[in-house]
Amino acid sequence: MSIEQKFAPTITNEQTATLPAIRFEGEVQIVDTEQGLIEACNYLSQHSVIGFDTETRPSFKAGITNRVALIQLSTPERCYLFRLCRMKFGRELQRLLENPDIKKVGADVAGDIRSLNQLRHIRAAGFIDLQTIAPQWGIEEKSLRKLSAIVLGKRVSKAQRLSNWEAAQFTEQQISYAATDAWVCLEILAKLEATPKCNPAPAQEIKAQAEPQKIEQKAEQKAKSRRRPFRRRKPHNSKPTTETKE
């Protein structure tokens, strides 16, 4: 017996723009000290599922990419904004990201972890990527904005995406944006899990450490193949001959 699909597979930008906005209304704490990081990780470690996202200061020059400036980790009631550009990437935070018993849900998780590995090598575990599991409910969209629109019927603002995430002080708009992006991943996952799947498949967790390595290896192999000069291969065991064609 087939299960009726509950969610639309796609949604247009125009349709998304008409939806009511959604934002995180809970407590937000900015973490930029070692002690603050330890306390935040202790709190987050008491939860089995948390929302996850990162932010990077945008670069407007070709070929230049900045490092991750911010990690957002959220529970339903509280969101922590870890300012990696202003403190060390603590071991407590690394252990949290590597703990398979604490599920971290986000969108494009592999890309985020690949970027974080530029700061500290992470054996990421326990990550759930909404982009990976959404097709089990017949959803074809990948962006967090459209996943929220389809699943929650709410619009996530992206107005602050290209703002300066290394600024000395965040604006209220930046704080709200960053917290909402991590928290809304929890809301989307909860709604999906409460809805029957129309394309049942084993839940897939991103082994984000391995995935970026595969991507980088493929890119490196492709680059090497482009640089490799063409060489004509000689026939195997070929022997010179003195015969002439008549």
N, C-alpha and C positions, 0 to 999 in steps of 0.2 A: 504494500500500500504506500503510495507516494504521499509525502507530507507537503501541505500547502506552504508556499513561500510567503513569509510574513513581511519581508523587507523588500523594497525596490532595489533592483540590481545597480541602478545608476541614478544620479541626480544632476541637474544642470547648475551652473553658477547662478543663473537667474533665479531658479527655485530656491537655492540655498540662501540667497540674499534676502528673501522674503520671510525667513524663519525668525522666531524670537531668539535673542542672544542668550548664551549661557555663560556663567562665570562662577568661579569658586568663591564660596561665601564663608569658608572656614578660616582657621588661624593660619597665618603665614609667618614663618621664621626664616630670617636670612642668616646663613652660617658662613662666617669668614674667619673663625679662630679654631685652633686645635681643640680646645675644650668644648666649644660649641659643636664641632663635628662629632666628638665622642658622645655627647649627650643626645644628639640627633640620631645617631646610628643605634644607640641603645634603645631609644623609643621605637624606631622603625623596625628593629629586630623582633619586637613583640607582635608584629603583624604578619599574617600569612600571605597577604597580597598587597602590593603597593603600586601606585602609578609611577611611571618613569618617563623622563624626557631630558633633552640637553639643549643648550643654546650656545651659539658661537657668534662672535662679532663678525658681521659681514665684511667681505673684502670686495672692493669694486675694481680691483686690478686683475687682469688675466694671469693665471698661473700662481696666484698667491692665495693661500688658504690659512686662516687663523686657527689656533687651537681652541678646544672647547673651553668656554669661560664659565659655564654654569651647568650643574646637574640639578634637576628637580625630582624629588621623591615625595610622594603624597599618600596619605591615608584618607579615608572619607572625611575626617575632621581637621586634619592638619597637614600642611605642606611645608617642606624644607627646601630652601634654595641654597645650594652649596656653591659658593663663589670660588671656583678653582683657580681663577686668575689672581686671587688675593690670599691664597693659603696653599699649603701642601696637600697633595692627594693622600690623605691619611689611610693607614692600614685598615682601620675600622670600616671605612667606606669601601675599600677594596673587598674586604671579607663579606660585606653585605651584598655586593654585586656578584660575588662568587658563590653565595649560599643557595644551593638548589632547593632548599625547603622554604625559601621566601620568594614567592612569585613576583616578578617585576613585569608589568604590562605596559607596552608602549606601541609606537608605530614606527616602522623602519628601524627596528632595534639593531640590526646588523650594522647599519651605517653609523649609528650612535656609538656602538662599541668600538668599531674600527677607529673612529675619531678619538675616543678615550684612550685607546692603546698608544696613541702618540704621547700621552702624558704618563701612563703607567700600564704595564702589561697586565691584562685582566683575563683570568680564566672564567669568563662569564657563564653563569648557570642560573636556571630558573626563570629565564626570560620568555615571555609570551608576546608574539608580534601580532597585533590586530590585522595587519595587512596579510598575514599568513593564514589566519583562521577565519577571516570574514567570508571567504568563498563557501564555507560550509553552510552558511545561511543565504547563499545565492547573491552575495554582495560583490560587485566587481570593482567598486571604487577603492582607492588606496590612501588618499590623503586623509589626515585626521579631521580636517574641516568637513569633508563630505561623509566620512564615516559617522561623525556626530549628527550630521543632518539627516542621514538615512535611519540610523538606529534610534537616536534620541529625539529627532524632530527639532533640534536646536542648532543654532549657528555659533560656531567658535570664531571669535574675532582674530584676524591675523595682522592687525594694523601695526603691531610692535615687532613683528618677526625680524625686520631688517634694522632694528634699533641697535644702539651700542651696548652690548652686554658686558663690556669691560669698563663702563663708566664708573666714576668714583661713587656715585649714588644712583640707585634705581629710582625711576619715577613710579608713581602709583600705578600707572598704566602698564609699565613693564612687570611689576610685581604681580598684578592681576593676571596678565597674559601668561607669564611663566607658570604660575600656580595652576591656572585653569588647564593648560596643556597636559600636565601630568595627571591631575585629578580626573579630567574627563575620560581618560583612558580606563580608569576604574569603572566609571559609569557605563561606558560602552560595553566593557566585558561583562558586567553584571546583567545588563539587558540582553546581551546575546545568550548568555548561559541560562537565562530564564525563558528562552524561546526555543522551540523545537528546531532542529537543523533540517534543512531540506536536502543537503548533500552531506550526509554523515561521513565523517572521516576521523581517524585518530587525531586527537589534539596535538598540534605541533608546537614544540618549544624551540626557540632559536638558540642553537649553540653559537652564540654570537662571536665567540673567540675563533671557532673554526671557520665560520662563514666568511668573515672578512679575509682570512688567510687564503681561502679558495679564490675569492675575487681578486686579491692582489696577485696571487700566483698566475691566474689566467692573464691578467693585465701585463705582468712581467714577461710571460711567455710570448704574448702577442707582440710586445715591444721588441723582444729579442729576434723574433722571426722577421720583423721589418728591417732590423739592422743587419741581419745575416746576409752576406753576399751570395749570389747564386753561383753554384759550382756544378758543372756538368759531370755527372757520374760516368765512370768508365764501366763498360760491360764486365761482368764477373768472369774471371779466368779468360779474358780475351787474349788472343795471340795474334801477332803480326802475320800478315799473309803476303805472298808474292804473286798470287794469282791476279790476272787481269781479265777484264771483261772483253769478250770478242764482239 
